[in-house]
Amino acid sequence: MIYENSDTLPRVLFAREAQAADFEEIVKTGYWPAFDPRSTVLLHRADGAAINRLPGEARLVTYGQNRIEIDAISASGGWVVLNDVWHPWWFAEVDGKPVAIEQANVLFRAVQVSGGRHRITMTFEPLRGVLASLRTWRKRQR
């Protein structure tokens, strides 16, 4: 007999809303706020979350160990959520321009996009990540 979990989320999805959440508290208590992960993403900060956005779509184009490409389209923007583990050594571009990858839903990744068609590219860059971490550490030591 084969069992299928019909409640699983797709690898990539488009969230039209964001909700602020305390990830440390979620991990500590195991308590999750009420939200629909198919349309809402949990973020540390949810700037612009109250805007009423229209649904959008996101589709994986390329999925490799060190490079992922996603096409997204929406009328009013939102967040492209990649249900892969967040790590600070991943970097993103939207249409060739660098953007921040936000930690999403405690352990995944999200990139905010404006309305329209976009190509999101995520690359895993360990050397760049280590150098960025060292710069941050040095600033804290001063």
N, C-alpha and C positions, 0 to 999 in steps of 0.2 A: 504494500500500500504506500502511496506517495502522498505526503501532506504538503500543502501550500499555505504560506502565511500571506493572506490577501491584504493585510494591514501594513505591509512594508512600504517604505517611501522609495521613490525613484532615486537614482544616483544624483541627479540634478533636477532642481525645480525652481520655479519662479515664485517668490513670495511678494505679495503686494503690500503687506503690512509688517511693521517691526514692533517689538515689545521689549522694553528694558527689563533685564533680569540680573540678579546677583548670582553669578555662576558658582562662586565659592559656597554660598548658602545652599544652593541646589545640591552640590556634591556632598556637603556636610550633612544635610538633613534627608536627602533623597526626595524632598518635596518639590514637585514641578508646578509652576503656575499654569492656570488653565489657558490653553492656546491650541489652535489648529495648525500643526506643522506643515500642512499642505498649502496654506496661504499666509502664514505668519512666521517670522523668524525671531528668535530670542537673541538679543545683543546686549553687550554691557551698557551701551548707550543707544538709544533709539531715536536719534534726531530725525525729525520729519515724519515720525511714525503716524501721526494723527491725520495726515493727508489721505483723503479718500481716493485711492488709486484703482484703476481698472486692472483686471487680470492680464497676465502676460504669459509668455512661453519661454522655456529654456530647453536646449537640445545639445547633447554631447556630440561634438564633431570628431575630436581626437582624444583618446584616453591612453596615456603612456605613463611610465614610472616617474618621469621628470617633467612632463609637459602635458597639459590638458587644455583643449580648446572647446569653448562652448559658444553657441549662437543663441542670442536672446532677442526677443521682440516684445514690445509693450507700448501701449499708447501713452501711459503716464509714468512709467518708471517703477522701480522697486528694487528687490534684492535677488540676485542669482545665488542660490544656495547649493553648494556642492557637499553632499553627504559623505565626505571623506575627512579623515582626521586633520584637524588644524595643527599647524606647526609654524613657528615664526620664520622658518627658512623658505617658505613658499612666498612667491611674489606674483603680482598680477598686473595685467594691462587690460584696459578697455579700449578697443580700437587703436592699439599701439601706444596709448598714453598710460603711464604708471598710475595705479590706484592702490589703496590699502585693501588688504584682505582682513575682514573682521572675523573674530571668533564668533561662531554662531551655534545656537542650541547646545551650548556647553563645549562640544568637542568637534564641531564641523567648521566649514568655511563659507563666507558669504562676501559678495562684492555688490556694492550699490551701483545701479545704473539709472540713467535718465530715460525718458521715453524715446522710442525709436528702435532701430535695428543695431545690434552691437555684437562684436566678437570679443569674448573674454578669453584671455590666455593666462594660464597659471603655470609657472615654472618653479621647480625645486632647485634652489641655488645655495648649497651648503657654504661655500666660501663667502659669498656675499652675506649670508646670514650670520656667520661667525664674525665677520668684520663689523656688521651692524651691532651685534651683541657686545663686542668689545668697546665700540664707541659709546654705547649706552652705559656700560659698566664704568668707563673712565669718567663720564659726566657725573655719575653718582659718587665717585670717589673724591671729587673736588669739593 
